[in-house]
Amino acid sequence: MALMAEIAAQAVQMLLVLAIAPLMLGITRKVKARLLRRIGPPIWQPYLDLWKLMHKEAVLAHNASWLYRTAPYLVFAATWVAAALVPTYATNLMFSWSADLIAIVALLGTGRFALALAGMDVGTAFGGIGSSREMLIASLAEPAMLLVVFTVALIAGTTQLSVIAETFIGGVGVRVSLGLALLAFVFIAVAENARIPIDNPATHLELTMVHEAMVLEYSGRHLAMIEAAAALKLMLYFSLLACLFFPFGMATKDQSEIALAIGLGSYLAKLVVLAALLPIGETAVAKMRVFRYPIFLGSAFAAAALAVFLLFVSRGGL
């Protein structure tokens, strides 16, 4: 019975992130529409879009290789595994031993690499532009993300997410380094999910688009996989933000039904708050020019580097 309970708890987490990822995207779009004085689509519209795309025929270019056809499934699988590994409502689940921050960064890099190759595969100008910009963003965001990983790892003594969450729930005090790491993580999350000011997912302007340029040639079930992966990626960063910096409410050693229910409720509440805060931040800033991306992500790198530096020079103070 204990084994079945562990399997059920892990399955709930894996299916939970998959089931509510489109809902979080729908809430984000709805709040943004309201802020712009529009009615906007219903919050369940992403589910309808995915259902419609799954039932459409996939149109492929004549020169598309096997990589172009398999990349959507690879991107979806890598993103889903990464999102499912992040502790959501409870720690110490069955696969928590593999929930390592460096492994999650590697999974995200694998999906990004596959999508960038697919964007260049058919040889269109838009695909090449999108892939080159995606690699530019990745080369700037990944070093900053690794410094954020090092910051929380130096405090918790490990890169294992369940241990990090339990350490932070136990209390680590007010630390300037964690504040800087949080700032850097928010910048990285905005860039990695192609949100304003880096990219505008609601437009298809060839001079500004990044993610949309790579997937412009996809249709049908392939596009559905990519759209689902994009929603899962946003969900992943919401979960990481909640796990690393706001882990309160999670079930730790107490795995009773009441503790799990409290953990699930607090996790869903945090997701809704984050899904509402994202469009508020987007409407407060303007779209950034491509040549200013290094400045935006360079500030994230500087904040994360300063956080690591403070941890090294202060023996438990900051």
N, C-alpha and C positions, 0 to 999 in steps of 0.2 A: 504493500500500500504506500509506503514511503517513497518508493521508486516511482510509482505512478503519479504521486502528488508532485514530485520534482519534474517529471516529464510534462505534466499538465501546466505547471507554473511557467516552464520555459516556452511551451507552445503558446500560452497566452501572450507572452511578451512578443514572440515572433509574429503572431497574427495581429496583435494589437497595433504595432507600428505600421503594418501593411494596410490595415483596415481604416485607420484614422488619418493617414498621411494626406489623402485627397481632401478630407474634411478640413484639416488645418489650412491647406491651400485655399479652399473655398472661403473660410473665415477671413483670411488675409485679403482676398479680393473683395469680399463684401464690405469690410471695414474701410478699405481704400476707396471704394466707390462712394460710400456714405460721406467720407471726408471730402470728396470732390463734388458733393451735392448731386450725386447720381443714385439711382435705385440699385443698379448692379445686379449681377446674376445671383440666383439662390446659392446657399452655401454648399448644397449637394451637386452643383453643376459639374465639378471635376469628375464625379462618378459617372454622370451621364456622358461626358465627353469620352472617357475611357471606354465605356460600354459601346458607344457609337464607333470609335476607332477600331475596337476589336472585331467588329462585324463588317468592316470595310476591307476591300481587296488591297493588298500591298502592291504598289507599283514600284518596280525596280528599273534602274538604268541598265542599258545593254552591257555596259562595261563594268558593272558592279561585280566585285569579287566576293568570295565567301566571307571575307572580313566584314564587308558592308552588311551582309545578311545576319551575321552572328553577333555583331557588336551591340545591338540593342539588348539582346538577352544577357550578354556578358555584363553590360553596364547595370542592368536591373538586378542581376544576381549579386554582383559585388556590393552594390549599394544596399540591398536588402539585408545581406549578411552583416554588413557593418552596422546598419541601424538596429538590427536585432541583437547585436552583441552588447550594445550600450545598456547598462542597468536603467530601468525605467521606474517601476513601482517597487522593486525589491532587489536586494543584493544577494550574492551567493547562490544564484540559480545554477542549473546543471552545467551550462556552458560558460559560467562566469570566469573560469580559469583562462579562457581564450580571449576575454574582453580586455585586450591590451590596447592602450592608446596608440602605440606605434603600429600595431597590426591594423587598426582602423584607418590610420593615415595611409598605410600601404594599400588597403583595399580601395580607398577613395582615389588614390593615384592610379591604380589599375583601371578603374572605370573611366577616369579622365583620359588616360592614354588610349584606350580602345575607342572612345568616342572621337578623339582628335584624329586618329588614323582613319576612322570611317568617314569623317568629314572631308578628308583629302582623297579618299579612294576613287570617287567618280570624277574627280578633276574639275569640279565647278569652281568659279571664282569665289562665291560666297562661302563654300566649304573651306577653302584654303584660308580665307580671311578669318573665319571663325576659329579654325584650328590654331592659327598662329597667335591670335589674341588669347585663346584659352591657355596655350603654353606660356605666354607672357605672364598671365595672371598666376598660373601654377608655380612658375619659377620664383615669383615674389611672395606668394602666400604660403607655400610649403615650408620654407625656412622659418617664417614667423610662427607657423603652427607648431613646428618642432620645438621652438623655444617656449611656447606656452606649455607644451607637454613636459619639458624639462622643469619648468617652474613648479607645476603641481606635483611632479615626481620628486623633486627635492624636498617639498614639504611633507608629502605622504611617505616617501621612501620607496615608492614603487610606481610603475606605470599601469598596474592592474586596476581597472575602473571600480570594481566593487570595494577594494581596499581603500582607494582614494575617497570614495563616497562615505564609507564608514568613518574614516579619519576626520573628514570635514564635518560630518554629523556630530562626532564627539567633541568638536570644537578646536579650532586652531588659532582663535583670536583674530583681531583686526590686523590685517597685513597689507601694507602698501603694495607689495609684490603681487598679491592676488588681485588687487584692484587694477594694476597695470596689465596683468594677464587677462583679466576680464575685458578690458578695453581692446586689447589686441585681438582677442577671440571674436568679439563682435565685428570688428573690421574684416577679419578673415572670413567669417560666416557670410557677411554681405557680399564679399567678392566671389566666394566659392559658389554661391547660389545665384549669381548673376542678377543681383537686385540693384536698385538705385542706391548710390550714384554710379556704380560700375556699369550696369546694364539695366535695360527696362524690358522685362519679360512680356509686357503688353503691346510692344511695337515690333515692327519688322523693317526698321530703317537700316539700309545696308551700310551706312556710315557708322553706326553705333552698335549694332547687335553683335553678340558674342555667341551665346548658347544657341540662339535661334538660327544663326548662320550655319552651324554645323549640322543641324537636323532639318534643314529646309527641304531636302530631297526625300525625306522619309514620309511614309504614309501608312495607313492601315494599322495592322497589329504591331509593326515595327515602331511607328510613332507612339502607339499606346504604351509600349514598354519604356520608351525614352521619357514620356511624360510622367509615367508612374515612378520611374527612377528619380526624376527631378523632384517630385513631391516627397519621395522617401529621403532624398538628400536634405531637403529643408527640415524634414522631421528629425533626421539624424543630428543636425546641428542644434535644433531645439532640445533634443534629449541630452546631448553633450553639455549644453549650457546649464540645463537643470541638474545634471549629475555632478558636474565639476564645481559649480559655483552656488547652486541652490538645491542641495540634496535633502533638505528637510522633508519629513513625512515618509521617506522610504522605509520599507520594512527591512531590518537588518538581521539581527539574531532571532528576533521573534518572528516566526513565519506562520503565525496563527491566521485564521480567516479574517479576524478583525484587523490585524496589522496589515495584511495584504489589501483589504478593502480600503483602509486609510491611505496606504501607499498609492493605490490606483487612483483614488479620488484626488489626492494632492498632485499626482503626475498630470492628470487631465486638466486640472485647474491651472497648473503652470504652463501647459501647452496653449491653452486658450489665451492666457495673458500675453505670452510671447507672440502668438499669432495676431493679436490686436496691436501690440507695440510696434511690430515690424512696419505695417503701412503708415503708422503715425510718423515714424522716423523717415520713411521714404517720401512722404508728402512735404516734409520740412526742408528737404535738400533738393538740389537740381542735378540733372544728369551730368556726369563728368566727362571731359574729353579723354580720348584714348591715351594721349601722351601724358596725362596726369595720373594714370593708374599707379606708376611707381611711387609717386608722392603719397598717395592714399595708403598703399600697402607698405611703403617704407616707414610710415608712422607706426603701423602695427608692429613691424619688425623692431623698431626702436623701443616701443613700449615693452615688448616681450623681452628684448635683450636687457633693458634696464631692470626688469623684474628678476631675471636670473642673476644679474650683477648684485642687486640688493640682497638676494638670498646668500650669495657667496661672501659678501663683505660684512654682513650683519649676522652674528652667530645666534639667531633666534630672536632678534629684535623686530625687524620689519618683515 
